[in-house]
Amino acid sequence: MSEQSMKADDRIIFRINGSEKNAFMAKVAKEGKKPSEVLIDLVRRYVDEPSQTLDLEEIKQRLEQHESKLALLEEKLLGESAA
């Protein structure tokens, strides 16, 4: 769907420092794009990517697995050094 055929139904307003805004506007102009086009694309890609957060239970399970592996390696290492 092109930007022209899409009905704008909401806004996001945020603050950015002047040098970042100027650099963004310069790059957008150099590439022949509209600022809204680039920002909308960024939002869509961000929303579509899978979340990178782990829940606490998964973190606990991973930690327990690593602790078990570490204990086995320590036992093996101590057994080898005793021999």
C-alpha positions in Angstrom: 0.0 0.0 0.0 1.5 3.3 -1.0 1.7 6.2 1.4 -0.6 8.3 -0.8 -3.4 5.7 -0.6 -3.0 5.1 3.1 -5.3 7.1 5.4 -3.5 8.8 8.3 -5.4 8.0 11.4 -2.9 8.7 14.2 0.3 10.5 15.1 3.4 10.0 17.1 5.2 13.1 18.3 8.6 12.9 19.9 11.6 15.1 20.7 15.0 14.7 19.1 18.1 16.8 19.3 18.7 19.3 16.5 21.8 17.7 15.1 20.2 14.2 14.8 17.1 15.8 13.2 19.3 17.7 10.7 21.4 14.6 9.8 18.2 12.5 9.4 16.5 15.2 7.2 19.7 15.5 5.1 20.0 11.7 4.5 16.3 11.4 3.7 16.6 14.2 1.2 19.7 12.7 -0.4 17.9 9.4 -0.8 14.8 11.1 -2.3 12.5 9.9 0.4 10.0 11.5 2.7 10.7 11.5 6.5 7.3 9.9 7.2 8.1 7.1 4.7 11.3 6.2 6.5 9.8 6.4 9.9 6.7 4.3 9.0 9.0 1.7 7.5 11.1 1.6 10.7 8.0 1.2 12.9 6.6 -1.6 10.7 9.9 -3.5 10.7 10.2 -3.1 14.5 6.7 -4.3 15.1 7.2 -7.3 12.8 10.4 -8.5 14.4 10.2 -11.1 17.2 10.5 -9.9 20.7 13.9 -10.4 22.2 12.8 -10.5 25.8 13.0 -13.6 27.9 10.7 -14.4 30.7 12.1 -15.0 34.2 11.2 -18.7 34.2 13.2 -19.3 31.0 16.2 -17.5 32.4 16.0 -19.6 35.6 15.9 -22.8 33.5 18.8 -21.8 31.4 20.8 -20.9 34.5 20.1 -24.3 36.1 21.2 -26.0 32.9 24.5 -24.1 32.8 25.1 -24.8 36.5 24.5 -28.5 36.0 26.9 -28.5 33.0 29.5 -26.6 35.1 29.2 -29.1 37.9 29.8 -32.0 35.6 32.8 -30.3 34.0 34.3 -29.5 37.5 33.9 -33.1 38.6 35.5 -34.3 35.4 38.4 -31.9 35.8 38.9 -32.8 39.5 38.9 -36.5 38.6 41.4 -36.0 35.8 43.8 -34.0 38.1 43.6 -36.6 40.8 44.6 -39.4 38.4 
